[in-house]
């Protein structure tokens, strides 16, 4: 059984709409608001035309499994944000690690990024552990970054990163 990645096409919207409004997925977005077909269609069209966003469709044995993307690419510093969404029936099977590996390969080898970063809710321990297993390192905690619309409680976000594997940072050798 193989996981593959291909460029997303607009027709993938029908698959995306099957999971985009799941409560677990909405909880990862800043607005927590249900997304209409029209809103998602406009967003997807914007992504597909963008020069700073790349979105890919995940296929598991040729069956739609989810999406991965590189967004907000800042070309001057060659960094971009990663996002991963798996359909519910594909979660908990080790596909997240494989999907991230495929995306990082594209990010570092094809897109030539130097750094890939992501945002994760501080209380999402399962996702944080996944990201740590595949080499992401916590970089910063964004305090009270979002407000949950139902509870009105503030939510902290963790920014994590991974550098291109062949890069050795000189920051650790900075003189004090």
Buried (B, 14 or more C-beta within 10 A) or exposed (E): EEBBBEEBEEEBBEBBBEBBBEEEBBBBEEEBEEBEEEEBBEBBEEBBEEEEBBBBBBBBEEEBBBBBBBBBBEEEEBBBBBBBBBBEEBBEBEBBBBBBEBBBEBBBEEBEBEBBBBBBBBEBEEBBEBBEEBBBEBEEEEEEBBEEEEEEEEBEBBBBBBBBEEEEEEEEEEEE
